[in-house]
Amino acid sequence: MRKMTLVLLLILALLGVGVSAASSGQIYLPIVNNLPTTPPPTPPKPETVVVLPNFSWRTMDGYLIITGEVENNTKENADFIEITIDIFNAHGQLIDAQSAYTYLNNALASGDKTFFVLSLVEPLAWSYFEFEAPTYEAGGESAPNLTIENDGSTWDLASGKYYIWAEITNNDVDDVDYAHAIITIYNSEGTVINGAYVPLDEEYLVPYQKSGFMTFFDDQDYTGATYRLQADGWRRQT
């Protein structure tokens, strides 16, 4: 009888029915309301240029290659962005430092991101590396109005080549010289695994002129890869 009473009380509690000590004579089961909880607010992004956490590194032919993205979290353009890494041995001693700039000819717009790569002769007895805070100049000229169209990609298993192509139209009022695409390649988890600066077939574009490119990558497995394109070039005011 006690077991049946206890089971009944538990069922009533699950249904949200209160049972008092007087009605049972033995047990009091309080009603617990599962109130919705408010998730903690997302901390604001630091108002500076940052290296995003989706970078990666690999070694190939005696080189250490680090690929990633920087993001402009300021309220204005960021120009001449420099990315620096400090390389340490297993004892925490600094043994090397290297830096690189992005592939942008113009400033990185507020809220935008872009690819970078650091490629260096692999240091002897290195253990790990750390990024310094990127340096940059506030302001700078924005990229010309270039539109990316008809882009696509394919991973050719037979040849081991990952092809990417696109067309870019100059919708700016000025001519654009050294027109190019900046490619960022991600694996299936969103980690940056490669990228490149790719000149267009026609690098000098007058207003409304279109040009394209096709390139490929064959240095690693690109199964499930995705890509991001940026168009850039020097504005030639007429």
Helices and strands as residue ranges (DSSP letters): H 2-14, H 21-24, E 49-51, E 56-60, E 63-72, E 78-88, E 94-101, E 113-121, E 128-131, E 135-138, E 146-156, E 161-170, E 175-186, E 192-199, E 210-217, E 226-236
